[in-house]
Amino acid sequence: MAESYRDLIDIRNRIGEFIEWVYNGQRLHSALDYLSPDEYEAGLTRLRQEPLAAIQNLENCP
């Protein structure tokens, strides 16, 4: 994402995009086991869904 910004106002208006793209999507964090916040959150979502799938599989067993 090597974008050019028109001026300081453009930068201020688009800072949220930068944070979402770079900080949350790419930057690795040591506190998150060197994952990006997006990757870490996706892993948590997957962990939350796996126990539900396991319970549903047990309920469907004869």
PDB file as gemmi writes it, atoms N, CA and C in Angstrom:
CRYST1    1.000    1.000    1.000  90.00  90.00  90.00 P 1                      
ATOM      1  N   MET A   1       0.850  -1.177   0.000  1.00  0.00           N  
ATOM      2  CA  MET A   1       0.000   0.000   0.000  1.00  0.00           C  
ATOM      3  C   MET A   1       0.894   1.239   0.000  1.00  0.00           C  
ATOM      4  N   ALA A   2       1.491   1.484  -1.091  1.00  0.00           N  
ATOM      5  CA  ALA A   2       2.329   2.677  -1.218  1.00  0.00           C  
ATOM      6  C   ALA A   2       1.500   3.764  -1.879  1.00  0.00           C  
ATOM      7  N   GLU A   3       0.645   4.366  -1.102  1.00  0.00           N  
ATOM      8  CA  GLU A   3      -0.238   5.395  -1.630  1.00  0.00           C  
ATOM      9  C   GLU A   3       0.312   6.776  -1.348  1.00  0.00           C  
ATOM     10  N   SER A   4      -0.072   7.681  -2.194  1.00  0.00           N  
ATOM     11  CA  SER A   4       0.270   9.083  -1.968  1.00  0.00           C  
ATOM     12  C   SER A   4      -0.944   9.786  -1.388  1.00  0.00           C  
ATOM     13  N   TYR A   5      -0.688  10.717  -0.549  1.00  0.00           N  
ATOM     14  CA  TYR A   5      -1.763  11.505   0.047  1.00  0.00           C  
ATOM     15  C   TYR A   5      -1.695  12.913  -0.527  1.00  0.00           C  
ATOM     16  N   ARG A   6      -2.854  13.480  -0.760  1.00  0.00           N  
ATOM     17  CA  ARG A   6      -2.919  14.819  -1.357  1.00  0.00           C  
ATOM     18  C   ARG A   6      -2.374  15.895  -0.440  1.00  0.00           C  
ATOM     19  N   ASP A   7      -2.773  15.831   0.832  1.00  0.00           N  
ATOM     20  CA  ASP A   7      -2.371  16.857   1.789  1.00  0.00           C  
ATOM     21  C   ASP A   7      -2.635  16.347   3.198  1.00  0.00           C  
ATOM     22  N   LEU A   8      -2.388  17.174   4.175  1.00  0.00           N  
ATOM     23  CA  LEU A   8      -2.568  16.783   5.571  1.00  0.00           C  
ATOM     24  C   LEU A   8      -4.024  16.440   5.873  1.00  0.00           C  
ATOM     25  N   ILE A   9      -4.948  17.135   5.272  1.00  0.00           N  
ATOM     26  CA  ILE A   9      -6.372  16.847   5.485  1.00  0.00           C  
ATOM     27  C   ILE A   9      -6.705  15.457   4.967  1.00  0.00           C  
ATOM     28  N   ASP A  10      -6.176  15.100   3.804  1.00  0.00           N  
ATOM     29  CA  ASP A  10      -6.393  13.763   3.247  1.00  0.00           C  
ATOM     30  C   ASP A  10      -5.828  12.698   4.185  1.00  0.00           C  
ATOM     31  N   ILE A  11      -4.668  12.958   4.720  1.00  0.00           N  
ATOM     32  CA  ILE A  11      -4.054  12.007   5.671  1.00  0.00           C  
ATOM     33  C   ILE A  11      -4.940  11.840   6.896  1.00  0.00           C  
ATOM     34  N   ARG A  12      -5.393  12.928   7.449  1.00  0.00           N  
ATOM     35  CA  ARG A  12      -6.255  12.859   8.645  1.00  0.00           C  
ATOM     36  C   ARG A  12      -7.557  12.118   8.358  1.00  0.00           C  
ATOM     37  N   ASN A  13      -8.113  12.329   7.185  1.00  0.00           N  
ATOM     38  CA  ASN A  13      -9.374  11.667   6.828  1.00  0.00           C  
ATOM     39  C   ASN A  13      -9.206  10.167   6.613  1.00  0.00           C  
ATOM     40  N   ARG A  14      -8.001   9.744   6.275  1.00  0.00           N  
ATOM     41  CA  ARG A  14      -7.788   8.338   5.930  1.00  0.00           C  
ATOM     42  C   ARG A  14      -6.966   7.570   6.962  1.00  0.00           C  
ATOM     43  N   ILE A  15      -6.739   8.144   8.122  1.00  0.00           N  
ATOM     44  CA  ILE A  15      -5.924   7.476   9.137  1.00  0.00           C  
ATOM     45  C   ILE A  15      -6.555   6.158   9.598  1.00  0.00           C  
ATOM     46  N   GLY A  16      -7.884   6.109   9.644  1.00  0.00           N  
ATOM     47  CA  GLY A  16      -8.567   4.880  10.043  1.00  0.00           C  
ATOM     48  C   GLY A  16      -8.274   3.737   9.092  1.00  0.00           C  
ATOM     49  N   GLU A  17      -8.242   4.025   7.797  1.00  0.00           N  
ATOM     50  CA  GLU A  17      -7.907   3.004   6.800  1.00  0.00           C  
ATOM     51  C   GLU A  17      -6.493   2.475   7.042  1.00  0.00           C  
ATOM     52  N   PHE A  18      -5.576   3.384   7.318  1.00  0.00           N  
ATOM     53  CA  PHE A  18      -4.187   2.981   7.571  1.00  0.00           C  
ATOM     54  C   PHE A  18      -4.109   2.067   8.785  1.00  0.00           C  
ATOM     55  N   ILE A  19      -4.778   2.458   9.852  1.00  0.00           N  
ATOM     56  CA  ILE A  19      -4.741   1.648  11.075  1.00  0.00           C  
ATOM     57  C   ILE A  19      -5.313   0.267  10.816  1.00  0.00           C  
ATOM     58  N   GLU A  20      -6.442   0.193  10.150  1.00  0.00           N  
ATOM     59  CA  GLU A  20      -7.052  -1.105   9.857  1.00  0.00           C  
ATOM     60  C   GLU A  20      -6.150  -1.959   8.981  1.00  0.00           C  
ATOM     61  N   TRP A  21      -5.561  -1.356   7.953  1.00  0.00           N  
ATOM     62  CA  TRP A  21      -4.777  -2.127   6.999  1.00  0.00           C  
ATOM     63  C   TRP A  21      -3.421  -2.534   7.552  1.00  0.00           C  
ATOM     64  N   VAL A  22      -2.683  -1.592   8.118  1.00  0.00           N  
ATOM     65  CA  VAL A  22      -1.319  -1.884   8.571  1.00  0.00           C  
ATOM     66  C   VAL A  22      -1.303  -2.411   9.997  1.00  0.00           C  
ATOM     67  N   TYR A  23      -1.867  -1.661  10.916  1.00  0.00           N  
ATOM     68  CA  TYR A  23      -1.728  -2.016  12.328  1.00  0.00           C  
ATOM     69  C   TYR A  23      -2.505  -3.288  12.664  1.00  0.00           C  
ATOM     70  N   ASN A  24      -3.741  -3.382  12.224  1.00  0.00           N  
ATOM     71  CA  ASN A  24      -4.549  -4.554  12.568  1.00  0.00           C  
ATOM     72  C   ASN A  24      -4.361  -5.720  11.604  1.00  0.00           C  
ATOM     73  N   GLY A  25      -3.976  -5.426  10.375  1.00  0.00           N  
ATOM     74  CA  GLY A  25      -3.899  -6.482   9.380  1.00  0.00           C  
ATOM     75  C   GLY A  25      -2.518  -7.053   9.142  1.00  0.00           C  
ATOM     76  N   GLN A  26      -1.477  -6.268   9.384  1.00  0.00           N  
ATOM     77  CA  GLN A  26      -0.139  -6.726   9.032  1.00  0.00           C  
ATOM     78  C   GLN A  26       0.845  -6.750  10.195  1.00  0.00           C  
ATOM     79  N   ARG A  27       0.801  -5.760  11.052  1.00  0.00           N  
ATOM     80  CA  ARG A  27       1.814  -5.624  12.099  1.00  0.00           C  
ATOM     81  C   ARG A  27       1.714  -6.770  13.094  1.00  0.00           C  
ATOM     82  N   LEU A  28       2.827  -7.422  13.334  1.00  0.00           N  
ATOM     83  CA  LEU A  28       2.863  -8.537  14.278  1.00  0.00           C  
ATOM     84  C   LEU A  28       3.083  -8.000  15.685  1.00  0.00           C  
ATOM     85  N   HIS A  29       2.422  -8.619  16.651  1.00  0.00           N  
ATOM     86  CA  HIS A  29       2.485  -8.173  18.035  1.00  0.00           C  
ATOM     87  C   HIS A  29       3.039  -9.290  18.910  1.00  0.00           C  
ATOM     88  N   SER A  30       4.058  -8.979  19.678  1.00  0.00           N  
ATOM     89  CA  SER A  30       4.661 -10.003  20.537  1.00  0.00           C  
ATOM     90  C   SER A  30       3.668 -10.499  21.587  1.00  0.00           C  
ATOM     91  N   ALA A  31       2.787  -9.628  22.055  1.00  0.00           N  
ATOM     92  CA  ALA A  31       1.803 -10.033  23.066  1.00  0.00           C  
ATOM     93  C   ALA A  31       0.753 -10.986  22.495  1.00  0.00           C  
ATOM     94  N   LEU A  32       0.671 -11.050  21.177  1.00  0.00           N  
ATOM     95  CA  LEU A  32      -0.296 -11.939  20.520  1.00  0.00           C  
ATOM     96  C   LEU A  32       0.419 -13.108  19.846  1.00  0.00           C  
ATOM     97  N   ASP A  33       1.544 -13.507  20.416  1.00  0.00           N  
ATOM     98  CA  ASP A  33       2.338 -14.615  19.891  1.00  0.00           C  
ATOM     99  C   ASP A  33       2.773 -14.353  18.452  1.00  0.00           C  
ATOM    100  N   TYR A  34       3.141 -13.114  18.184  1.00  0.00           N  
ATOM    101  CA  TYR A  34       3.637 -12.665  16.882  1.00  0.00           C  
ATOM    102  C   TYR A  34       2.635 -12.903  15.752  1.00  0.00           C  
ATOM    103  N   LEU A  35       1.379 -12.647  16.058  1.00  0.00           N  
ATOM    104  CA  LEU A  35       0.316 -12.632  15.053  1.00  0.00           C  
ATOM    105  C   LEU A  35      -0.189 -11.208  14.924  1.00  0.00           C  
ATOM    106  N   SER A  36      -0.830 -10.915  13.810  1.00  0.00           N  
ATOM    107  CA  SER A  36      -1.492  -9.615  13.690  1.00  0.00           C  
ATOM    108  C   SER A  36      -2.789  -9.689  14.494  1.00  0.00           C  
ATOM    109  N   PRO A  37      -3.343  -8.561  14.888  1.00  0.00           N  
ATOM    110  CA  PRO A  37      -4.619  -8.605  15.604  1.00  0.00           C  
ATOM    111  C   PRO A  37      -5.715  -9.324  14.811  1.00  0.00           C  
ATOM    112  N   ASP A  38      -5.737  -9.151  13.492  1.00  0.00           N  
ATOM    113  CA  ASP A  38      -6.743  -9.841  12.672  1.00  0.00           C  
ATOM    114  C   ASP A  38      -6.559 -11.355  12.718  1.00  0.00           C  
ATOM    115  N   GLU A  39      -5.311 -11.813  12.626  1.00  0.00           N  
ATOM    116  CA  GLU A  39      -5.040 -13.253  12.682  1.00  0.00           C  
ATOM    117  C   GLU A  39      -5.390 -13.817  14.055  1.00  0.00           C  
ATOM    118  N   TYR A  40      -5.051 -13.096  15.099  1.00  0.00           N  
ATOM    119  CA  TYR A  40      -5.332 -13.540  16.465  1.00  0.00           C  
ATOM    120  C   TYR A  40      -6.839 -13.666  16.687  1.00  0.00           C  
ATOM    121  N   GLU A  41      -7.568 -12.663  16.240  1.00  0.00           N  
ATOM    122  CA  GLU A  41      -9.016 -12.679  16.401  1.00  0.00           C  
ATOM    123  C   GLU A  41      -9.657 -13.807  15.603  1.00  0.00           C  
ATOM    124  N   ALA A  42      -9.145 -14.070  14.409  1.00  0.00           N  
ATOM    125  CA  ALA A  42      -9.667 -15.179  13.602  1.00  0.00           C  
ATOM    126  C   ALA A  42      -9.439 -16.509  14.316  1.00  0.00           C  
ATOM    127  N   GLY A  43      -8.288 -16.651  14.961  1.00  0.00           N  
ATOM    128  CA  GLY A  43      -8.012 -17.868  15.719  1.00  0.00           C  
ATOM    129  C   GLY A  43      -8.954 -18.038  16.896  1.00  0.00           C  
ATOM    130  N   LEU A  44      -9.268 -16.945  17.571  1.00  0.00           N  
ATOM    131  CA  LEU A  44     -10.217 -17.019  18.689  1.00  0.00           C  
ATOM    132  C   LEU A  44     -11.602 -17.417  18.208  1.00  0.00           C  
ATOM    133  N   THR A  45     -11.999 -16.865  17.085  1.00  0.00           N  
ATOM    134  CA  THR A  45     -13.307 -17.209  16.518  1.00  0.00           C  
ATOM    135  C   THR A  45     -13.354 -18.690  16.178  1.00  0.00           C  
ATOM    136  N   ARG A  46     -12.281 -19.199  15.585  1.00  0.00           N  
ATOM    137  CA  ARG A  46     -12.219 -20.616  15.222  1.00  0.00           C  
ATOM    138  C   ARG A  46     -12.281 -21.492  16.475  1.00  0.00           C  
ATOM    139  N   LEU A  47     -11.583 -21.100  17.544  1.00  0.00           N  
ATOM    140  CA  LEU A  47     -11.601 -21.875  18.782  1.00  0.00           C  
ATOM    141  C   LEU A  47     -12.989 -21.891  19.414  1.00  0.00           C  
ATOM    142  N   ARG A  48     -13.687 -20.776  19.313  1.00  0.00           N  
ATOM    143  CA  ARG A  48     -15.039 -20.710  19.874  1.00  0.00           C  
ATOM    144  C   ARG A  48     -15.997 -21.611  19.112  1.00  0.00           C  
ATOM    145  N   GLN A  49     -15.780 -21.777  17.821  1.00  0.00           N  
ATOM    146  CA  GLN A  49     -16.682 -22.574  16.998  1.00  0.00           C  
ATOM    147  C   GLN A  49     -16.399 -24.066  17.105  1.00  0.00           C  
ATOM    148  N   GLU A  50     -15.147 -24.443  17.333  1.00  0.00           N  
ATOM    149  CA  GLU A  50     -14.795 -25.862  17.388  1.00  0.00           C  
ATOM    150  C   GLU A  50     -15.510 -26.619  18.497  1.00  0.00           C  
ATOM    151  N   PRO A  51     -15.609 -26.094  19.732  1.00  0.00           N  
ATOM    152  CA  PRO A  51     -16.348 -26.839  20.758  1.00  0.00           C  
ATOM    153  C   PRO A  51     -17.819 -27.029  20.382  1.00  0.00           C  
ATOM    154  N   LEU A  52     -18.422 -26.055  19.743  1.00  0.00           N  
ATOM    155  CA  LEU A  52     -19.813 -26.203  19.326  1.00  0.00           C  
ATOM    156  C   LEU A  52     -19.953 -27.312  18.298  1.00  0.00           C  
ATOM    157  N   ALA A  53     -19.028 -27.387  17.366  1.00  0.00           N  
ATOM    158  CA  ALA A  53     -19.063 -28.442  16.355  1.00  0.00           C  
ATOM    159  C   ALA A  53     -18.871 -29.805  17.008  1.00  0.00           C  
ATOM    160  N   ALA A  54     -17.981 -29.899  17.991  1.00  0.00           N  
ATOM    161  CA  ALA A  54     -17.745 -31.168  18.687  1.00  0.00           C  
ATOM    162  C   ALA A  54     -18.995 -31.620  19.431  1.00  0.00           C  
ATOM    163  N   ILE A  55     -19.684 -30.698  20.079  1.00  0.00           N  
ATOM    164  CA  ILE A  55     -20.921 -31.029  20.811  1.00  0.00           C  
ATOM    165  C   ILE A  55     -21.989 -31.494  19.819  1.00  0.00           C  
ATOM    166  N   GLN A  56     -22.108 -30.817  18.715  1.00  0.00           N  
ATOM    167  CA  GLN A  56     -23.102 -31.208  17.713  1.00  0.00           C  
ATOM    168  C   GLN A  56     -22.794 -32.587  17.153  1.00  0.00           C  
ATOM    169  N   ASN A  57     -21.514 -32.906  16.975  1.00  0.00           N  
ATOM    170  CA  ASN A  57     -21.140 -34.243  16.486  1.00  0.00           C  
ATOM    171  C   ASN A  57     -21.502 -35.310  17.513  1.00  0.00           C  
ATOM    172  N   LEU A  58     -21.311 -35.025  18.799  1.00  0.00           N  
ATOM    173  CA  LEU A  58     -21.659 -35.996  19.848  1.00  0.00           C  
ATOM    174  C   LEU A  58     -23.172 -36.215  19.894  1.00  0.00           C  
ATOM    175  N   GLU A  59     -23.922 -35.151  19.698  1.00  0.00           N  
ATOM    176  CA  GLU A  59     -25.381 -35.268  19.726  1.00  0.00           C  
ATOM    177  C   GLU A  59     -25.891 -36.104  18.556  1.00  0.00           C  
ATOM    178  N   ASN A  60     -25.162 -36.133  17.450  1.00  0.00           N  
ATOM    179  CA  ASN A  60     -25.592 -36.869  16.276  1.00  0.00           C  
ATOM    180  C   ASN A  60     -25.117 -38.323  16.283  1.00  0.00           C  
ATOM    181  N   CYS A  61     -24.322 -38.714  17.276  1.00  0.00           N  
ATOM    182  CA  CYS A  61     -23.831 -40.086  17.359  1.00  0.00           C  
ATOM    183  C   CYS A  61     -24.951 -40.994  17.866  1.00  0.00           C  
ATOM    184  N   PRO A  62     -24.981 -42.236  17.372  1.00  0.00           N  
ATOM    185  CA  PRO A  62     -26.014 -43.188  17.838  1.00  0.00           C  
ATOM    186  C   PRO A  62     -25.819 -43.652  19.243  1.00  0.00           C  
TER     187      PRO A  62                                                      
END                                                                             
